[in-house]
Amino acid sequence: MFFIEKVAEEARCHGGSLRVRSVFVGLSYVVAVLENGNSGLGFVFKDPHLAGCNVDLPKRPLAGSTVKELLDFAGKSSICNSIAIAVANAVLSPLVSPHESGDFIDHFHLEPGMKVGMVGHFRPLEPLIRKQGAELVIFDLHPDFLAGVHGAKDIPELLPQCDAAIITGTSIINETFDDLLKHTGSCSSVAVLGPSTPLYPKCYEGTPVSCAAGVTIVASEPLVQAVVEAGGVRVFGKYVNKVNVYLS
């Protein structure tokens, strides 16, 4: 079972019979809004197989579906995973009890000389990590366009050498998350970061993840507008709160 299917199962247990009011699929994110008003986000990969004038989905329309019907999308394709994680995040949002607000790096324990593996290029974090005297090793799906960034093929060799890991929540959607965690055995801290990140602690039971750093949505309508107008994190702004959940 992939981690995304585990997240979907947790969401089924807490709200499978709820109904989904709307699902908005933008160029970079999906936002799902439930009939009870709760909403959640999921990243969208721009996969080559999405080319053309139509995207195949297991069910249409999405609006009016039960939560369970859309959680059953988990594991079927990249875009299906985006929809499923957005719905799951909407369902689980009332169960989130954040320990800290704001940028997680302000609370992430780093010491001079530590080696930090960053899976997914979070550019704004680079100077903040290096300012604390830590060595940063960055991995990304598109290393050819980013100076000093390693490709995914280098992860099995280099990530196990790191003292801490920061992993993009989008890896849950492209189903690489489970494999990434296998390479974090030497890490004292493992954080999952980004708007797609599930924040419900039970999802991470049995994993080495020590921090889930994501968002809660505080203004659904303008966030929906941002998503359907091809917006992403840079324009979410005051429509979301950055929160951090620490895991035992």
C-alpha positions in Angstrom: 0.0 0.0 0.0 1.4 3.4 -1.0 1.4 6.1 1.6 -1.3 8.0 -0.3 -3.6 5.0 0.0 -2.9 5.0 3.8 -3.9 8.7 3.9 -7.1 8.0 1.9 -8.0 5.2 4.3 -7.7 7.5 7.3 -9.9 10.1 5.6 -12.5 7.4 4.7 -12.7 6.5 8.4 -13.3 10.1 9.4 -15.6 11.2 6.6 -16.3 8.8 3.8 -20.0 9.5 3.7 -19.5 13.3 3.5 -20.2 14.9 0.1 -17.9 17.0 -2.0 -19.3 20.3 -3.1 -16.7 21.2 -5.8 -13.3 20.2 -7.1 -11.3 22.8 -8.9 -8.3 21.6 -11.0 -5.8 24.3 -11.9 -2.5 24.1 -13.6 -0.5 23.7 -10.4 -3.0 22.7 -7.7 -6.3 21.0 -7.0 -8.6 22.4 -4.3 -11.5 20.3 -3.0 -14.3 21.9 -1.1 -16.7 19.7 1.0 -20.3 20.5 1.6 -19.5 21.2 5.2 -17.2 24.0 4.0 -13.8 22.3 4.7 -11.3 22.4 1.9 -7.9 20.9 1.0 -5.1 21.2 -1.5 -3.2 18.8 -3.7 -0.3 19.6 -6.1 -0.8 18.8 -9.8 2.1 17.4 -11.8 2.3 18.5 -15.4 2.6 15.0 -16.8 3.0 14.4 -20.5 0.1 12.0 -20.6 -2.2 14.9 -19.6 -1.7 16.4 -23.1 -4.8 16.8 -25.2 -8.2 18.3 -24.7 -9.4 15.8 -22.0 -8.2 14.2 -18.8 -9.6 10.7 -18.1 -11.0 10.3 -14.6 -12.7 7.3 -13.0 -15.8 9.3 -12.3 -17.6 12.4 -13.5 -18.9 14.8 -12.3 -16.7 15.2 -9.3 -19.0 17.7 -7.6 -21.7 15.9 -5.6 -19.6 12.8 -5.1 -19.2 11.2 -1.7 -15.8 11.6 -0.2 -15.3 7.9 -0.4 -15.8 7.9 -4.2 -13.1 10.4 -4.7 -10.7 8.9 -2.1 -11.0 5.7 -4.2 -9.1 7.6 -6.9 -5.9 7.1 -4.8 -3.3 5.0 -6.6 -5.0 5.2 -10.1 -2.9 8.0 -11.7 -1.0 11.2 -10.9 -4.0 13.5 -11.4 -6.3 11.1 -9.5 -3.8 11.2 -6.6 -3.9 15.0 -6.7 -7.7 14.9 -6.3 -7.6 12.2 -3.6 -5.1 14.1 -1.5 -7.0 17.3 -1.8 -10.2 15.6 -0.6 -8.3 13.8 2.2 -6.8 17.0 3.4 -10.2 18.6 3.4 -11.6 15.8 5.5 -8.7 15.6 8.0 -8.4 19.4 8.4 -10.6 19.6 11.5 -8.4 17.0 13.2 -5.3 19.0 12.9 -3.7 20.4 16.1 -0.7 22.4 15.0 2.2 22.9 17.4 3.7 25.9 15.7 2.6 28.5 13.1 4.8 30.1 10.4 7.7 28.8 8.5 8.8 25.4 9.8 12.5 26.2 9.3 12.3 28.6 12.2 11.6 25.6 14.4 13.6 22.8 12.6 16.6 21.8 14.7 19.8 22.5 12.8 23.4 22.8 13.9 26.5 23.9 12.2 28.1 21.1 10.2 24.9 19.1 9.8 24.1 17.8 6.3 20.5 18.4 5.2 19.0 16.6 2.3 16.3 18.5 0.5 14.1 16.5 -1.8 12.3 19.1 -3.9 13.9 22.4 -4.6 12.5 24.8 -1.9 14.5 27.8 -3.1 13.5 30.2 -0.3 14.8 27.8 2.4 18.4 27.6 0.9 19.8 30.8 2.5 18.0 30.1 5.8 19.5 26.6 6.1 23.0 27.7 5.1 22.8 30.7 7.5 22.7 28.2 10.3 25.9 26.6 9.1 24.4 23.5 7.7 25.5 21.8 4.4 22.6 21.5 2.0 22.2 18.7 -0.6 19.3 19.4 -3.0 17.5 16.8 -5.2 14.9 17.7 -7.8 13.1 16.1 -10.8 14.6 18.7 -13.1 18.2 19.1 -12.1 19.4 20.1 -15.6 17.8 23.5 -15.1 19.1 24.1 -11.6 22.8 24.7 -10.9 24.2 22.5 -8.1 21.1 20.3 -7.8 21.2 16.5 -8.0 18.7 14.3 -9.9 16.6 11.5 -8.4 19.2 8.9 -9.4 21.6 10.3 -6.8 19.2 9.9 -3.9 20.0 6.3 -2.9 23.7 7.2 -2.6 23.6 10.7 -1.1 20.4 11.0 1.1 21.6 8.2 3.5 24.6 10.4 4.2 22.4 13.2 5.5 21.7 14.1 9.2 18.3 15.6 8.4 15.8 15.4 5.5 13.2 17.8 4.1 10.9 16.0 1.7 8.3 17.6 -0.6 4.8 16.6 0.0 4.3 16.2 -3.7 6.3 13.0 -3.5 3.1 11.5 -1.9 1.3 12.3 -5.1 3.8 10.8 -7.5 4.2 7.8 -5.2 7.9 8.2 -4.6 7.4 9.1 -0.9 7.6 5.5 0.4 10.9 4.8 -1.4 12.4 8.2 -0.2 11.7 7.3 3.4 13.8 4.1 3.0 16.9 6.3 2.5 16.4 8.4 5.7 17.6 5.9 8.2 20.6 8.1 9.3 18.4 11.2 9.7 17.6 12.5 13.2 14.8 14.6 11.7 12.6 14.1 8.7 10.1 16.8 7.7 7.5 16.6 5.0 6.8 20.1 3.5 4.3 21.8 1.3 0.5 22.5 0.8 -0.2 18.9 -0.2 1.2 17.6 3.1 -1.4 15.7 5.2 -1.3 17.1 8.8 -3.1 14.3 10.6 -0.5 12.5 12.8 -2.0 9.0 12.5 -1.1 9.0 8.8 2.6 8.9 9.8 2.5 6.1 12.3 5.3 3.6 11.5 7.3 6.1 9.5 10.4 8.1 10.4 8.7 11.4 9.8 9.1 13.8 12.7 7.4 16.9 11.3 4.5 17.5 8.9 4.7 21.1 7.7 1.7 22.2 5.6 -1.1 24.6 5.4 -4.6 25.1 6.7 -7.0 27.1 4.5 -8.5 30.1 6.0 -10.2 31.8 3.0 -11.6 29.2 0.6 -13.2 31.4 -2.0 -10.2 33.5 -2.9 -8.0 30.4 -2.7 -10.2 28.7 -5.3 -9.9 31.8 -7.5 -6.1 31.7 -7.2 -6.0 28.0 -8.2 -8.3 28.3 -11.2 -6.3 31.3 -12.4 -3.2 29.0 -12.5 -1.8 30.2 -9.2 0.4 28.4 -6.7 2.1 28.9 -3.4 3.4 32.4 -4.3 -0.2 33.7 -4.6 -1.8 31.8 -1.8 -0.6 34.3 0.7 -3.1 35.2 3.4 -5.6 32.6 2.2 -3.7 29.9 4.1 -1.8 29.5 7.3 1.5 27.7 7.5 1.4 25.2 10.3 3.7 22.6 11.7 2.7 19.3 13.4 5.4 17.4 15.4 5.2 13.7 15.5 6.5 11.4 18.2 
